[in-house]
Amino acid sequence: MTVEVAGNVIRLRGVCAAEDAETLLSRLQAAPESEIDVTACRHLHGAVAQVLLAFRPSVRGMAEDIFLRDWVIPNLAAPR
């Protein structure tokens, strides 16, 4: 499983495909205060990035995925 929940931390692991967006969405809807750990994320599908950009959760770790590291995470901290 690429979306794992441990308490208030949601870990994105490995290759997060389009179908993972629905899982992430439901987890963030249930607990919007959750923190996202991207340390083990190697690839992020655009649908998953859209969920992150919609909720703008706190993110920790440095992802291997260049798109996530260089574009998504900096925009999560940007003002709306």
MODELLER restraints for C-alpha pairs under 7 A, 6 or more apart:
rsr = mdl.restraints
at = mdl.atoms
rsr.add(forms.Gaussian(group=physical.xy_distance, feature=features.Distance(at['CA:2:A'], at['CA:12:A']), mean=5.49, stdev=0.5))
rsr.add(forms.Gaussian(group=physical.xy_distance, feature=features.Distance(at['CA:2:A'], at['CA:13:A']), mean=4.63, stdev=0.5))
rsr.add(forms.Gaussian(group=physical.xy_distance, feature=features.Distance(at['CA:2:A'], at['CA:14:A']), mean=6.10, stdev=0.5))
rsr.add(forms.Gaussian(group=physical.xy_distance, feature=features.Distance(at['CA:2:A'], at['CA:15:A']), mean=6.86, stdev=0.5))
rsr.add(forms.Gaussian(group=physical.xy_distance, feature=features.Distance(at['CA:2:A'], at['CA:16:A']), mean=5.88, stdev=0.5))
rsr.add(forms.Gaussian(group=physical.xy_distance, feature=features.Distance(at['CA:3:A'], at['CA:10:A']), mean=6.68, stdev=0.5))
rsr.add(forms.Gaussian(group=physical.xy_distance, feature=features.Distance(at['CA:3:A'], at['CA:11:A']), mean=5.72, stdev=0.5))
rsr.add(forms.Gaussian(group=physical.xy_distance, feature=features.Distance(at['CA:3:A'], at['CA:12:A']), mean=4.92, stdev=0.5))
rsr.add(forms.Gaussian(group=physical.xy_distance, feature=features.Distance(at['CA:3:A'], at['CA:13:A']), mean=6.50, stdev=0.5))
rsr.add(forms.Gaussian(group=physical.xy_distance, feature=features.Distance(at['CA:3:A'], at['CA:20:A']), mean=6.85, stdev=0.5))
rsr.add(forms.Gaussian(group=physical.xy_distance, feature=features.Distance(at['CA:3:A'], at['CA:24:A']), mean=6.69, stdev=0.5))
rsr.add(forms.Gaussian(group=physical.xy_distance, feature=features.Distance(at['CA:4:A'], at['CA:10:A']), mean=5.61, stdev=0.5))
rsr.add(forms.Gaussian(group=physical.xy_distance, feature=features.Distance(at['CA:4:A'], at['CA:11:A']), mean=5.03, stdev=0.5))
rsr.add(forms.Gaussian(group=physical.xy_distance, feature=features.Distance(at['CA:4:A'], at['CA:12:A']), mean=6.62, stdev=0.5))
rsr.add(forms.Gaussian(group=physical.xy_distance, feature=features.Distance(at['CA:5:A'], at['CA:11:A']), mean=6.25, stdev=0.5))
rsr.add(forms.Gaussian(group=physical.xy_distance, feature=features.Distance(at['CA:8:A'], at['CA:34:A']), mean=4.73, stdev=0.5))
rsr.add(forms.Gaussian(group=physical.xy_distance, feature=features.Distance(at['CA:8:A'], at['CA:35:A']), mean=6.25, stdev=0.5))
rsr.add(forms.Gaussian(group=physical.xy_distance, feature=features.Distance(at['CA:9:A'], at['CA:34:A']), mean=5.51, stdev=0.5))
rsr.add(forms.Gaussian(group=physical.xy_distance, feature=features.Distance(at['CA:9:A'], at['CA:35:A']), mean=4.82, stdev=0.5))
rsr.add(forms.Gaussian(group=physical.xy_distance, feature=features.Distance(at['CA:9:A'], at['CA:36:A']), mean=5.79, stdev=0.5))
rsr.add(forms.Gaussian(group=physical.xy_distance, feature=features.Distance(at['CA:9:A'], at['CA:37:A']), mean=6.77, stdev=0.5))
rsr.add(forms.Gaussian(group=physical.xy_distance, feature=features.Distance(at['CA:10:A'], at['CA:34:A']), mean=6.63, stdev=0.5))
rsr.add(forms.Gaussian(group=physical.xy_distance, feature=features.Distance(at['CA:10:A'], at['CA:35:A']), mean=6.10, stdev=0.5))
rsr.add(forms.Gaussian(group=physical.xy_distance, feature=features.Distance(at['CA:10:A'], at['CA:36:A']), mean=4.84, stdev=0.5))
rsr.add(forms.Gaussian(group=physical.xy_distance, feature=features.Distance(at['CA:10:A'], at['CA:37:A']), mean=6.08, stdev=0.5))
rsr.add(forms.Gaussian(group=physical.xy_distance, feature=features.Distance(at['CA:11:A'], at['CA:36:A']), mean=5.82, stdev=0.5))
rsr.add(forms.Gaussian(group=physical.xy_distance, feature=features.Distance(at['CA:11:A'], at['CA:37:A']), mean=4.65, stdev=0.5))
rsr.add(forms.Gaussian(group=physical.xy_distance, feature=features.Distance(at['CA:11:A'], at['CA:38:A']), mean=6.20, stdev=0.5))
rsr.add(forms.Gaussian(group=physical.xy_distance, feature=features.Distance(at['CA:12:A'], at['CA:37:A']), mean=6.23, stdev=0.5))
rsr.add(forms.Gaussian(group=physical.xy_distance, feature=features.Distance(at['CA:12:A'], at['CA:38:A']), mean=5.31, stdev=0.5))
rsr.add(forms.Gaussian(group=physical.xy_distance, feature=features.Distance(at['CA:12:A'], at['CA:40:A']), mean=6.60, stdev=0.5))
rsr.add(forms.Gaussian(group=physical.xy_distance, feature=features.Distance(at['CA:12:A'], at['CA:41:A']), mean=5.47, stdev=0.5))
rsr.add(forms.Gaussian(group=physical.xy_distance, feature=features.Distance(at['CA:13:A'], at['CA:40:A']), mean=4.76, stdev=0.5))
rsr.add(forms.Gaussian(group=physical.xy_distance, feature=features.Distance(at['CA:13:A'], at['CA:41:A']), mean=4.44, stdev=0.5))
rsr.add(forms.Gaussian(group=physical.xy_distance, feature=features.Distance(at['CA:14:A'], at['CA:40:A']), mean=6.01, stdev=0.5))
rsr.add(forms.Gaussian(group=physical.xy_distance, feature=features.Distance(at['CA:14:A'], at['CA:41:A']), mean=4.74, stdev=0.5))
rsr.add(forms.Gaussian(group=physical.xy_distance, feature=features.Distance(at['CA:14:A'], at['CA:42:A']), mean=4.88, stdev=0.5))
rsr.add(forms.Gaussian(group=physical.xy_distance, feature=features.Distance(at['CA:14:A'], at['CA:43:A']), mean=6.55, stdev=0.5))
rsr.add(forms.Gaussian(group=physical.xy_distance, feature=features.Distance(at['CA:15:A'], at['CA:41:A']), mean=6.45, stdev=0.5))
rsr.add(forms.Gaussian(group=physical.xy_distance, feature=features.Distance(at['CA:15:A'], at['CA:42:A']), mean=5.47, stdev=0.5))
rsr.add(forms.Gaussian(group=physical.xy_distance, feature=features.Distance(at['CA:15:A'], at['CA:43:A']), mean=4.62, stdev=0.5))
rsr.add(forms.Gaussian(group=physical.xy_distance, feature=features.Distance(at['CA:15:A'], at['CA:44:A']), mean=6.30, stdev=0.5))
rsr.add(forms.Gaussian(group=physical.xy_distance, feature=features.Distance(at['CA:16:A'], at['CA:43:A']), mean=5.90, stdev=0.5))
rsr.add(forms.Gaussian(group=physical.xy_distance, feature=features.Distance(at['CA:16:A'], at['CA:44:A']), mean=4.97, stdev=0.5))
rsr.add(forms.Gaussian(group=physical.xy_distance, feature=features.Distance(at['CA:16:A'], at['CA:45:A']), mean=5.99, stdev=0.5))
rsr.add(forms.Gaussian(group=physical.xy_distance, feature=features.Distance(at['CA:17:A'], at['CA:44:A']), mean=6.64, stdev=0.5))
rsr.add(forms.Gaussian(group=physical.xy_distance, feature=features.Distance(at['CA:17:A'], at['CA:45:A']), mean=5.21, stdev=0.5))
rsr.add(forms.Gaussian(group=physical.xy_distance, feature=features.Distance(at['CA:18:A'], at['CA:45:A']), mean=5.62, stdev=0.5))
rsr.add(forms.Gaussian(group=physical.xy_distance, feature=features.Distance(at['CA:18:A'], at['CA:47:A']), mean=5.52, stdev=0.5))
rsr.add(forms.Gaussian(group=physical.xy_distance, feature=features.Distance(at['CA:18:A'], at['CA:48:A']), mean=6.47, stdev=0.5))
rsr.add(forms.Gaussian(group=physical.xy_distance, feature=features.Distance(at['CA:20:A'], at['CA:48:A']), mean=6.68, stdev=0.5))
rsr.add(forms.Gaussian(group=physical.xy_distance, feature=features.Distance(at['CA:21:A'], at['CA:47:A']), mean=5.71, stdev=0.5))
rsr.add(forms.Gaussian(group=physical.xy_distance, feature=features.Distance(at['CA:21:A'], at['CA:48:A']), mean=4.46, stdev=0.5))
rsr.add(forms.Gaussian(group=physical.xy_distance, feature=features.Distance(at['CA:21:A'], at['CA:51:A']), mean=6.56, stdev=0.5))
rsr.add(forms.Gaussian(group=physical.xy_distance, feature=features.Distance(at['CA:25:A'], at['CA:51:A']), mean=6.17, stdev=0.5))
rsr.add(forms.Gaussian(group=physical.xy_distance, feature=features.Distance(at['CA:28:A'], at['CA:34:A']), mean=6.73, stdev=0.5))
rsr.add(forms.Gaussian(group=physical.xy_distance, feature=features.Distance(at['CA:33:A'], at['CA:57:A']), mean=6.98, stdev=0.5))
rsr.add(forms.Gaussian(group=physical.xy_distance, feature=features.Distance(at['CA:34:A'], at['CA:57:A']), mean=6.69, stdev=0.5))
rsr.add(forms.Gaussian(group=physical.xy_distance, feature=features.Distance(at['CA:35:A'], at['CA:57:A']), mean=5.95, stdev=0.5))
rsr.add(forms.Gaussian(group=physical.xy_distance, feature=features.Distance(at['CA:35:A'], at['CA:58:A']), mean=4.94, stdev=0.5))
rsr.add(forms.Gaussian(group=physical.xy_distance, feature=features.Distance(at['CA:35:A'], at['CA:59:A']), mean=5.78, stdev=0.5))
rsr.add(forms.Gaussian(group=physical.xy_distance, feature=features.Distance(at['CA:36:A'], at['CA:57:A']), mean=6.64, stdev=0.5))
rsr.add(forms.Gaussian(group=physical.xy_distance, feature=features.Distance(at['CA:36:A'], at['CA:58:A']), mean=6.14, stdev=0.5))
rsr.add(forms.Gaussian(group=physical.xy_distance, feature=features.Distance(at['CA:36:A'], at['CA:59:A']), mean=4.67, stdev=0.5))
rsr.add(forms.Gaussian(group=physical.xy_distance, feature=features.Distance(at['CA:36:A'], at['CA:60:A']), mean=6.18, stdev=0.5))
rsr.add(forms.Gaussian(group=physical.xy_distance, feature=features.Distance(at['CA:37:A'], at['CA:59:A']), mean=5.88, stdev=0.5))
rsr.add(forms.Gaussian(group=physical.xy_distance, feature=features.Distance(at['CA:37:A'], at['CA:60:A']), mean=4.95, stdev=0.5))
rsr.add(forms.Gaussian(group=physical.xy_distance, feature=features.Distance(at['CA:37:A'], at['CA:61:A']), mean=5.77, stdev=0.5))
rsr.add(forms.Gaussian(group=physical.xy_distance, feature=features.Distance(at['CA:38:A'], at['CA:60:A']), mean=6.41, stdev=0.5))
rsr.add(forms.Gaussian(group=physical.xy_distance, feature=features.Distance(at['CA:38:A'], at['CA:61:A']), mean=5.44, stdev=0.5))
rsr.add(forms.Gaussian(group=physical.xy_distance, feature=features.Distance(at['CA:38:A'], at['CA:62:A']), mean=6.26, stdev=0.5))
rsr.add(forms.Gaussian(group=physical.xy_distance, feature=features.Distance(at['CA:38:A'], at['CA:63:A']), mean=5.17, stdev=0.5))
rsr.add(forms.Gaussian(group=physical.xy_distance, feature=features.Distance(at['CA:39:A'], at['CA:61:A']), mean=4.56, stdev=0.5))
rsr.add(forms.Gaussian(group=physical.xy_distance, feature=features.Distance(at['CA:39:A'], at['CA:62:A']), mean=5.09, stdev=0.5))
rsr.add(forms.Gaussian(group=physical.xy_distance, feature=features.Distance(at['CA:39:A'], at['CA:63:A']), mean=4.87, stdev=0.5))
rsr.add(forms.Gaussian(group=physical.xy_distance, feature=features.Distance(at['CA:40:A'], at['CA:63:A']), mean=6.40, stdev=0.5))
rsr.add(forms.Gaussian(group=physical.xy_distance, feature=features.Distance(at['CA:41:A'], at['CA:63:A']), mean=5.45, stdev=0.5))
rsr.add(forms.Gaussian(group=physical.xy_distance, feature=features.Distance(at['CA:41:A'], at['CA:64:A']), mean=6.09, stdev=0.5))
rsr.add(forms.Gaussian(group=physical.xy_distance, feature=features.Distance(at['CA:41:A'], at['CA:65:A']), mean=6.49, stdev=0.5))
rsr.add(forms.Gaussian(group=physical.xy_distance, feature=features.Distance(at['CA:42:A'], at['CA:63:A']), mean=6.72, stdev=0.5))
rsr.add(forms.Gaussian(group=physical.xy_distance, feature=features.Distance(at['CA:42:A'], at['CA:64:A']), mean=5.00, stdev=0.5))
rsr.add(forms.Gaussian(group=physical.xy_distance, feature=features.Distance(at['CA:42:A'], at['CA:65:A']), mean=4.90, stdev=0.5))
rsr.add(forms.Gaussian(group=physical.xy_distance, feature=features.Distance(at['CA:43:A'], at['CA:65:A']), mean=5.00, stdev=0.5))
rsr.add(forms.Gaussian(group=physical.xy_distance, feature=features.Distance(at['CA:44:A'], at['CA:65:A']), mean=6.82, stdev=0.5))
rsr.add(forms.Gaussian(group=physical.xy_distance, feature=features.Distance(at['CA:44:A'], at['CA:68:A']), mean=6.73, stdev=0.5))
rsr.add(forms.Gaussian(group=physical.xy_distance, feature=features.Distance(at['CA:49:A'], at['CA:72:A']), mean=6.70, stdev=0.5))
rsr.add(forms.Gaussian(group=physical.xy_distance, feature=features.Distance(at['CA:53:A'], at['CA:76:A']), mean=6.04, stdev=0.5))
rsr.add(forms.Gaussian(group=physical.xy_distance, feature=features.Distance(at['CA:56:A'], at['CA:76:A']), mean=5.12, stdev=0.5))
rsr.add(forms.Gaussian(group=physical.xy_distance, feature=features.Distance(at['CA:62:A'], at['CA:69:A']), mean=6.71, stdev=0.5))
rsr.add(forms.Gaussian(group=physical.xy_distance, feature=features.Distance(at['CA:63:A'], at['CA:69:A']), mean=5.70, stdev=0.5))
